[in-house]
Amino acid sequence: MWLPLVCAIVVEVAATLALRASNGFRRKIWLVPVVVGYVASFILLSWSLSLGMPVGIAYGVWSACGVALVALIAKYLFAEPLTWVMGLGIGFIIAGVLTIEVLGSTH
């Protein structure tokens, strides 16, 4: 159940970065990776759910990892800012996901 989720995260991050590279779809070449990536990501996410992962954990990990990875990668690919406050926010995201995963699974 974790492998499809990890794949969903990777594909969604790639699709989001392709969306950024499309420059508002002015660069049409990026349209296919965006659409295919988002569709594939949702298929993989649903697969993870069908294997028994709780939706709160799956969606929390998927979205939080996506936000953190896009922010980190966009700094290097697109020279977007990544301040210490944004880094702190990413740390809070990670802490929140770990809290949900560790404490949520004990009940």
Phi and psi restraints in degrees (value plus and minus 20) as a CYANA .aco file:
   2 TRP   PHI    -101.9   -61.9
   2 TRP   PSI     -53.2   -13.2
   3 LEU   PHI     -80.9   -40.9
   3 LEU   PSI     -67.8   -27.8
   4 PRO   PHI     -83.1   -43.1
   4 PRO   PSI     -52.6   -12.6
   5 LEU   PHI     -87.6   -47.6
   5 LEU   PSI     -64.6   -24.6
   6 VAL   PHI     -81.2   -41.2
   6 VAL   PSI     -62.4   -22.4
   7 CYS   PHI     -83.9   -43.9
   7 CYS   PSI     -59.5   -19.5
   8 ALA   PHI     -81.4   -41.4
   8 ALA   PSI     -59.6   -19.6
   9 ILE   PHI     -85.8   -45.8
   9 ILE   PSI     -67.8   -27.8
  10 VAL   PHI     -80.9   -40.9
  10 VAL   PSI     -64.7   -24.7
  11 VAL   PHI     -87.9   -47.9
  11 VAL   PSI     -60.5   -20.5
  12 GLU   PHI     -85.3   -45.3
  12 GLU   PSI     -60.1   -20.1
  13 VAL   PHI     -83.2   -43.2
  13 VAL   PSI     -64.1   -24.1
  14 ALA   PHI     -81.5   -41.5
  14 ALA   PSI     -61.6   -21.6
  15 ALA   PHI     -85.3   -45.3
  15 ALA   PSI     -59.9   -19.9
  16 THR   PHI     -87.2   -47.2
  16 THR   PSI     -60.4   -20.4
  17 LEU   PHI     -86.8   -46.8
  17 LEU   PSI     -55.1   -15.1
  18 ALA   PHI     -86.3   -46.3
  18 ALA   PSI     -55.6   -15.6
  19 LEU   PHI     -82.5   -42.5
  19 LEU   PSI     -62.3   -22.3
  20 ARG   PHI     -84.6   -44.6
  20 ARG   PSI     -61.2   -21.2
  21 ALA   PHI     -87.5   -47.5
  21 ALA   PSI     -44.1    -4.1
  22 SER   PHI     -90.9   -50.9
  22 SER   PSI     -35.5     4.5
  23 ASN   PHI      35.8    75.8
  23 ASN   PSI      34.8    74.8
  24 GLY   PHI      50.7    90.7
  24 GLY   PSI      10.9    50.9
  25 PHE   PHI      42.7    82.7
  25 PHE   PSI       2.0    42.0
  26 ARG   PHI     -94.3   -54.3
  26 ARG   PSI     -45.7    -5.7
  27 ARG   PHI    -121.9   -81.9
  27 ARG   PSI      73.2   113.2
  28 LYS   PHI     -81.7   -41.7
  28 LYS   PSI     -42.7    -2.7
  29 ILE   PHI     -80.1   -40.1
  29 ILE   PSI     -44.1    -4.1
  30 TRP   PHI    -106.1   -66.1
  30 TRP   PSI     -26.8    13.2
  31 LEU   PHI     -81.0   -41.0
  31 LEU   PSI     -65.0   -25.0
  32 VAL   PHI     -83.8   -43.8
  32 VAL   PSI     -69.4   -29.4
  33 PRO   PHI     -81.8   -41.8
  33 PRO   PSI     -52.4   -12.4
  34 VAL   PHI     -86.0   -46.0
  34 VAL   PSI     -74.3   -34.3
  35 VAL   PHI     -85.1   -45.1
  35 VAL   PSI     -69.0   -29.0
  36 VAL   PHI     -82.2   -42.2
  36 VAL   PSI     -60.6   -20.6
  37 GLY   PHI     -84.0   -44.0
  37 GLY   PSI     -65.7   -25.7
  38 TYR   PHI     -87.2   -47.2
  38 TYR   PSI     -61.4   -21.4
  39 VAL   PHI     -82.3   -42.3
  39 VAL   PSI     -66.9   -26.9
  40 ALA   PHI     -82.5   -42.5
  40 ALA   PSI     -58.8   -18.8
  41 SER   PHI     -83.1   -43.1
  41 SER   PSI     -63.2   -23.2
  42 PHE   PHI     -88.5   -48.5
  42 PHE   PSI     -54.9   -14.9
  43 ILE   PHI     -83.8   -43.8
  43 ILE   PSI     -65.5   -25.5
  44 LEU   PHI     -85.2   -45.2
  44 LEU   PSI     -59.5   -19.5
  45 LEU   PHI     -83.2   -43.2
  45 LEU   PSI     -63.3   -23.3
  46 SER   PHI     -85.7   -45.7
  46 SER   PSI     -53.9   -13.9
  47 TRP   PHI     -82.7   -42.7
  47 TRP   PSI     -64.3   -24.3
  48 SER   PHI     -79.7   -39.7
  48 SER   PSI     -61.5   -21.5
  49 LEU   PHI     -85.6   -45.6
  49 LEU   PSI     -59.2   -19.2
  50 SER   PHI     -87.8   -47.8
  50 SER   PSI     -41.2    -1.2
  51 LEU   PHI    -105.0   -65.0
  51 LEU   PSI     -19.5    20.5
  52 GLY   PHI      90.3   130.3
  52 GLY   PSI     -18.0    22.0
  53 MET   PHI     -92.4   -52.4
  53 MET   PSI     112.6   152.6
  54 PRO   PHI     -82.4   -42.4
  54 PRO   PSI     121.0   161.0
  55 VAL   PHI     -83.1   -43.1
  55 VAL   PSI     -55.7   -15.7
  56 GLY   PHI     -83.7   -43.7
  56 GLY   PSI     -60.3   -20.3
  57 ILE   PHI     -93.3   -53.3
  57 ILE   PSI     -66.9   -26.9
  58 ALA   PHI     -79.6   -39.6
  58 ALA   PSI     -69.5   -29.5
  59 TYR   PHI     -88.7   -48.7
  59 TYR   PSI     -58.2   -18.2
  60 GLY   PHI     -82.5   -42.5
  60 GLY   PSI     -67.1   -27.1
  61 VAL   PHI     -86.7   -46.7
  61 VAL   PSI     -63.8   -23.8
  62 TRP   PHI     -80.2   -40.2
  62 TRP   PSI     -70.2   -30.2
  63 SER   PHI     -92.8   -52.8
  63 SER   PSI     -61.6   -21.6
  64 ALA   PHI     -85.9   -45.9
  64 ALA   PSI     -65.2   -25.2
  65 CYS   PHI     -84.2   -44.2
  65 CYS   PSI     -58.1   -18.1
  66 GLY   PHI     -81.1   -41.1
  66 GLY   PSI     -67.3   -27.3
  67 VAL   PHI     -80.5   -40.5
  67 VAL   PSI     -68.7   -28.7
  68 ALA   PHI     -84.6   -44.6
  68 ALA   PSI     -66.0   -26.0
  69 LEU   PHI     -86.8   -46.8
  69 LEU   PSI     -61.3   -21.3
  70 VAL   PHI     -82.6   -42.6
  70 VAL   PSI     -63.2   -23.2
  71 ALA   PHI     -81.8   -41.8
  71 ALA   PSI     -63.6   -23.6
  72 LEU   PHI     -88.5   -48.5
  72 LEU   PSI     -65.4   -25.4
  73 ILE   PHI     -91.3   -51.3
  73 ILE   PSI     -57.7   -17.7
  74 ALA   PHI     -83.7   -43.7
  74 ALA   PSI     -47.4    -7.4
  75 LYS   PHI     -80.0   -40.0
  75 LYS   PSI     -60.9   -20.9
  76 TYR   PHI    -108.2   -68.2
  76 TYR   PSI     -56.5   -16.5
  77 LEU   PHI     -97.9   -57.9
  77 LEU   PSI     -58.8   -18.8
  78 PHE   PHI    -139.6   -99.6
  78 PHE   PSI     -11.4    28.6
  79 ALA   PHI      34.5    74.5
  79 ALA   PSI      17.4    57.4
  80 GLU   PHI    -101.7   -61.7
  80 GLU   PSI     132.1   172.1
  81 PRO   PHI     -87.9   -47.9
  81 PRO   PSI     127.7   167.7
  82 LEU   PHI    -163.2  -123.2
  82 LEU   PSI      71.1   111.1
  83 THR   PHI    -103.3   -63.3
  83 THR   PSI     151.1   191.1
  84 TRP   PHI     -86.3   -46.3
  84 TRP   PSI     -49.9    -9.9
  85 VAL   PHI     -86.8   -46.8
  85 VAL   PSI     -61.0   -21.0
  86 MET   PHI     -84.5   -44.5
  86 MET   PSI     -59.6   -19.6
  87 GLY   PHI     -81.8   -41.8
  87 GLY   PSI     -60.1   -20.1
  88 LEU   PHI     -82.8   -42.8
  88 LEU   PSI     -61.4   -21.4
  89 GLY   PHI     -81.4   -41.4
  89 GLY   PSI     -61.9   -21.9
  90 ILE   PHI     -82.2   -42.2
  90 ILE   PSI     -59.1   -19.1
  91 GLY   PHI     -81.8   -41.8
  91 GLY   PSI     -61.1   -21.1
  92 PHE   PHI     -84.6   -44.6
  92 PHE   PSI     -57.8   -17.8
  93 ILE   PHI     -81.2   -41.2
  93 ILE   PSI     -67.7   -27.7
  94 ILE   PHI     -81.2   -41.2
  94 ILE   PSI     -63.9   -23.9
  95 ALA   PHI     -82.8   -42.8
  95 ALA   PSI     -59.8   -19.8
  96 GLY   PHI     -85.0   -45.0
  96 GLY   PSI     -63.7   -23.7
  97 VAL   PHI     -84.8   -44.8
  97 VAL   PSI     -62.9   -22.9
  98 LEU   PHI     -83.8   -43.8
  98 LEU   PSI     -58.5   -18.5
  99 THR   PHI     -82.3   -42.3
  99 THR   PSI     -65.5   -25.5
 100 ILE   PHI     -83.3   -43.3
 100 ILE   PSI     -63.3   -23.3
 101 GLU   PHI     -88.5   -48.5
 101 GLU   PSI     -68.6   -28.6
 102 VAL   PHI     -95.8   -55.8
 102 VAL   PSI     -71.3   -31.3
 103 LEU   PHI     -98.3   -58.3
 103 LEU   PSI     -53.3   -13.3
 104 GLY   PHI     -88.7   -48.7
 104 GLY   PSI     -50.2   -10.2
 105 SER   PHI    -102.4   -62.4
 105 SER   PSI     -28.5    11.5
 106 THR   PHI    -102.2   -62.2
 106 THR   PSI     -32.1     7.9
